[in-house]
Amino acid sequence: MCDYIGLDVSLKETAISVRRDGRRVWRGKCPSDPGAIASVLRRRAPGAKRVVFETGPLSVWFFHALSAEGLPAICIDARHAKAALDMAPNKTDANDADGLSHLAEIGFYREVRVKGYDSMLVRTLVAARRRLVRVSTELSNQIRGLMKTFGLIVPSAKGGRFETEVRRLLAGRGSIENALLPLLEAWIALADKKAPAI
C-alpha cells in the first residue's frame, strides 16, 4: 500500500490530500506545523511513499522537520508545479493539494535540493549584516543631508569620528540638536550591531 501526499502550505494552515491506487482517499487541513502534519499523516496515510510540497518561505523548515519525523519529504519547484496546478477548474488550497498529490503519484515533478540549516544560517547572517550596513549608511547620509540644510557640513569621517563630528556641530543648537540626536543614536546602535558572528 503506497500513499502519495500533497501539501499546499500557507502560513497558518496546510491543505493535505492523500491519494492511493489512483484516487483520492482523504483530504483535510491542519495547522502549518510539521509535527501536526506528521501526526495527521501517521493516521491518514500510514504507507506514505512521497510527501510533496512546493518551494516557499517555509519549505526549508518543512523539509527538514518532516524528514526528521521519518516522512519521505520532497520539495518541488513551484514554477514547474504551477503549470500543472493552473489547469484545475477552481483554484483553492484543497485543489492545489489534490494536484500536488497527483503529481506525487505519477512522479511528474522537478525536485529541488533543499539547503541544510548550517548553510541557511550563514546565508541569513550575511543577509542580516548586509541590511544593517545598508541602513547604517542610509542613516549617516540622512544625518549629513539634514545638517547641510543648516550649513553644518560634517567632514569625511567614519565610526567614532563621525559621531564626534556630528555632536560637535550640533552642540548648543537646541531644536536642530533635538531633531537629529535621535537619528545619531539610531546610527550608533546600528554601528554596534553590524558585525554579527558567524
N, C-alpha and C positions, 0 to 999 in steps of 0.2 A: 504494500500500500504506500503510494507516494503522494504527498500533499505539496501543492505549489501555492505559495502565498504572495500576494501583492499588498504592499503597504503604501498608502497615499498619506505622507507625513505632512502635518502642519504644526504650528507652534503649540496649540492646545490639545488637539485631538488627532488621532491617526485612524483612517479608514482601513479596514482589513478585509481582504477577500481570500477565500480558500477554495482551490479547485482540486478535484480528484477525478481521474478517469474521464477527462474531457468535459466535466461540467462543474459548475459552482456548487459547493456543498454547504458553505456558510459565509456570511459577511456581517460585519458589525463595526463598532467603533470602540476605542478606549483612549485613555489619556496618552499623550505623546511621551511615554516613558518606556524605555526598553525593557525594564523589569516587568511592568504591567503587560506589555505586549507579549513577552516570553511566557508569562503566566497564562494568558488567553490562548496562545498557540499550543501550549502543552495540553490544554483541554480540547481545543477545536481541531488541531492539526498535528496529532502525535507522530505522524510519519513525514514530517517536514523535509522536503528534498531541496527546495530553494525558497528563500525569503528575499523577495526583490523589492527595492525601493529606489527612487531617483536621487541624483546628486542634489544637494541643497545645504542650507546652513546647519542642519542637524545631522547630516549624513556621516561625518567622521565619528561623532559620538554614537549614533545608532549602529554603525558597522562594528565598532569595537565592543560595545556593550552587548549586542545580540550575539556576536561571536563568542564572547565570554560566557553567555548563557547556553552555549552549545548549539546554537542555531546556525544553519548554513546561509549567512547573510551575504547578499550580493547587491552592490551598489551599481546602478546602471546610468549611462549618460542620459541626462534629462532631455537634451535636444533630440537625441535618437528616439527616445520613448515618446516624445511629443507628437511626432508624425503618426505613430500608431494610435495614441490616445485621442488625438483630434478627430479620428474617424467615428468615435462614439456619438450617437444622436444627441444625447444630453450630457453636458459637461458638469459632472458632480464629483465630489470626493469619492463617493461609493463606486461610481462608474470607472473612475480612474484606477481605483484599487482593483476592480474587476479586470480592467485592461492590463494592469501590471501582472496580475496572477496568470492571465492568459499568456503574456509574453514569457513568464517564468516557465510555464508548462511546455510551450513549444520551443523554447530556447532561443527565441528571436530577440536578442538584446545585445548591447555593447557594454560589457563590464568595464568599470573604471577601477584603477588602482587607488585604494584609499591610503593616504599617508598615515604613518604611525604618530602616536601622541608626542613623542620627542621631537619629531620633525615639525609638527604643528606648533609646539611650544616655541621653538626657535623662530619660526615664521611669525608667530604672534608677537614675540619680543621685538623683532626687527620692525614690524609694522607699528607697534606702540611707540618705539623710540623715534621712528621717522615722523610720526604725528606730533610727538612732543617737540621735536626740533622745529617743525614747520610752524606750530602755534607759537612757540617762543620767539621765532624770527618775526612772525606777523605782529606780535605784541611790541617787540622792540622797535619795529618800523612804525607802528602806530604811535608810540610814545614820541619818537623823533619827529614824525609829521605834525602831531598836535603841538609840540613845543615850538616848531618853526613858525607856526601861526603867530606866536607872541614874541618872535625874534630871539628865541632861545635855541641856539644851534648846539647840538650835542656832538662833540668831536668823536672821530672814529675811536671806538673803544669796545672791548668785549668783556664778558664776565663781570667781575667785581668792579673794574674800572668804569664800565657802563653805568652801573648803579651809582657809583660815587659821583660821576659827572652829572647825572640826572638830578641827584639830590642837591648838589652844589648849585646848579642853575635854578632849581625850584625854591631854594631856601628863601624864606621871607616873602614869598609871592602869594600868600593867602589862598584865594579862590582857585588859582591855577594849580597850586600845590595840592589842594584838597581834591581837585578833579583828577589829577594824574598819578598821585601816590598809590591809589588802589590798583591801577594798571601796572605800576612798577612792582608792587607786592605780588601780583599775579605772575609777572615775569620772573621774579626771584624764585617763587615756588616752583615754577616750571623748570627753571635752570638747574635747580637741585635734583630734579627727577629725570633729567634727560639721558642718563646712562644706566638703564636697568641691567642688572647682572644676568648673564646667560649661563 
